[in-house]
Every structure is written in C-alpha cells, then in structure tokens.
C-alpha cells in the first residue's frame, strides 16, 4: 500500500469535497480517503497493483478540479 497526497486548486464549497471523496473512494484498491477542505488536499491509501496516484489525479481532474501536485509515500 502507498499513500497519495494530492494538492488541489481552490475548493469552493463543501459539496466539492464530498464529490471528490466519493469519486476517489470508488476507485479499485483505494481506502482511507480524506479530503482536507481548508488545505485543499486529498489523502488516500491505495494498492499500487490496482491503481496509481496518477489515476487518482485523473479522476479528480475529470471532475473539473485542478490537481497542482502529486506526492506518493510508501506505507511502512
């Protein structure tokens, strides 16, 4: 498992947060999704054999939000 931390462009409302969280949670191999509204970040654990941080970024971009930076950390 790895952890993706995606820095987003401005989130303008709480419904944006919910929309992003549901879309990321629905990806195969993803768990523990947290959208930090004020920080403009999404954190998610994911199974690298099933998806990638780039795929999660694409999911968010397809919803119409900007992903400014993607960071991946290996879980210990």
BALOBA-1460 file (C-alpha; in Angstrom, 3 decimals):
// residues 76
<rec num="1" residu="x" x="0.000" y="0.000" z="0.000"/>
<rec num="2" residu="x" x="1.047" y="3.547" z="-0.685"/>
<rec num="3" residu="x" x="-0.353" y="6.943" z="0.276"/>
<rec num="4" residu="x" x="-1.149" y="9.599" z="-2.292"/>
<rec num="5" residu="x" x="-1.238" y="13.239" z="-1.277"/>
<rec num="6" residu="x" x="-2.744" y="15.425" z="-3.984"/>
<rec num="7" residu="x" x="-2.630" y="19.212" z="-3.739"/>
<rec num="8" residu="x" x="-5.687" y="20.725" z="-5.393"/>
<rec num="9" residu="x" x="-6.586" y="24.119" z="-6.715"/>
<rec num="10" residu="x" x="-9.151" y="26.041" z="-4.687"/>
<rec num="11" residu="x" x="-12.120" y="24.101" z="-3.369"/>
<rec num="12" residu="x" x="-15.058" y="26.467" z="-3.270"/>
<rec num="13" residu="x" x="-17.669" y="24.540" z="-1.283"/>
<rec num="14" residu="x" x="-18.181" y="21.509" z="0.949"/>
<rec num="15" residu="x" x="-20.083" y="19.725" z="-1.815"/>
<rec num="16" residu="x" x="-16.871" y="19.792" z="-3.882"/>
<rec num="17" residu="x" x="-15.161" y="17.932" z="-1.058"/>
<rec num="18" residu="x" x="-17.892" y="15.283" z="-0.956"/>
<rec num="19" residu="x" x="-17.883" y="14.842" z="-4.739"/>
<rec num="20" residu="x" x="-14.111" y="14.319" z="-4.824"/>
<rec num="21" residu="x" x="-14.121" y="11.976" z="-1.836"/>
<rec num="22" residu="x" x="-16.796" y="9.704" z="-3.335"/>
<rec num="23" residu="x" x="-15.104" y="9.579" z="-6.735"/>
<rec num="24" residu="x" x="-11.712" y="8.652" z="-5.255"/>
<rec num="25" residu="x" x="-13.249" y="6.118" z="-2.837"/>
<rec num="26" residu="x" x="-14.925" y="4.362" z="-5.770"/>
<rec num="27" residu="x" x="-11.583" y="3.542" z="-7.402"/>
<rec num="28" residu="x" x="-10.466" y="-0.076" z="-7.131"/>
<rec num="29" residu="x" x="-7.783" y="-0.556" z="-4.476"/>
<rec num="30" residu="x" x="-8.364" y="2.773" z="-2.698"/>
<rec num="31" residu="x" x="-9.049" y="3.142" z="1.023"/>
<rec num="32" residu="x" x="-8.874" y="5.731" z="3.793"/>
<rec num="33" residu="x" x="-9.713" y="8.749" z="1.654"/>
<rec num="34" residu="x" x="-9.671" y="12.106" z="3.373"/>
<rec num="35" residu="x" x="-10.313" y="15.435" z="1.687"/>
<rec num="36" residu="x" x="-8.899" y="18.358" z="3.656"/>
<rec num="37" residu="x" x="-11.088" y="21.235" z="2.533"/>
<rec num="38" residu="x" x="-9.145" y="24.148" z="4.053"/>
<rec num="39" residu="x" x="-5.762" y="22.745" z="2.997"/>
<rec num="40" residu="x" x="-7.001" y="21.839" z="-0.488"/>
<rec num="41" residu="x" x="-5.568" y="18.323" z="-0.243"/>
<rec num="42" residu="x" x="-6.712" y="14.779" z="-0.810"/>
<rec num="43" residu="x" x="-5.044" y="11.917" z="1.029"/>
<rec num="44" residu="x" x="-5.733" y="8.325" z="0.088"/>
<rec num="45" residu="x" x="-4.181" y="4.929" z="0.660"/>
<rec num="46" residu="x" x="-4.053" y="2.814" z="-2.449"/>
<rec num="47" residu="x" x="-2.894" y="-0.591" z="-3.649"/>
<rec num="48" residu="x" x="-0.262" y="0.043" z="-6.322"/>
<rec num="49" residu="x" x="-1.165" y="-3.206" z="-8.082"/>
<rec num="50" residu="x" x="-4.715" y="-1.892" z="-8.688"/>
<rec num="51" residu="x" x="-4.337" y="1.843" z="-9.306"/>
<rec num="52" residu="x" x="-1.844" y="4.702" z="-9.209"/>
<rec num="53" residu="x" x="-1.591" y="8.219" z="-7.880"/>
<rec num="54" residu="x" x="-1.720" y="9.435" z="-11.478"/>
<rec num="55" residu="x" x="-5.024" y="7.618" z="-11.945"/>
<rec num="56" residu="x" x="-6.418" y="9.274" z="-8.816"/>
<rec num="57" residu="x" x="-5.252" y="12.623" z="-10.165"/>
<rec num="58" residu="x" x="-7.043" y="11.896" z="-13.453"/>
<rec num="59" residu="x" x="-10.268" y="11.049" z="-11.602"/>
<rec num="60" residu="x" x="-10.173" y="14.406" z="-9.814"/>
<rec num="61" residu="x" x="-9.260" y="16.290" z="-12.999"/>
<rec num="62" residu="x" x="-12.146" y="14.598" z="-14.844"/>
<rec num="63" residu="x" x="-14.490" y="16.079" z="-12.214"/>
<rec num="64" residu="x" x="-13.273" y="19.552" z="-13.212"/>
<rec num="65" residu="x" x="-10.809" y="20.268" z="-10.403"/>
<rec num="66" residu="x" x="-7.146" y="21.177" z="-10.779"/>
<rec num="67" residu="x" x="-4.504" y="18.883" z="-9.295"/>
<rec num="68" residu="x" x="-1.408" y="21.010" z="-8.722"/>
<rec num="69" residu="x" x="0.932" y="18.444" z="-7.184"/>
<rec num="70" residu="x" x="1.006" y="14.699" z="-6.556"/>
<rec num="71" residu="x" x="3.156" y="13.087" z="-3.886"/>
<rec num="72" residu="x" x="3.393" y="9.371" z="-3.107"/>
<rec num="73" residu="x" x="4.642" y="7.886" z="0.128"/>
<rec num="74" residu="x" x="5.247" y="4.195" z="0.685"/>
<rec num="75" residu="x" x="3.425" y="2.953" z="3.792"/>
<rec num="76" residu="x" x="5.672" y="1.248" z="6.291"/>
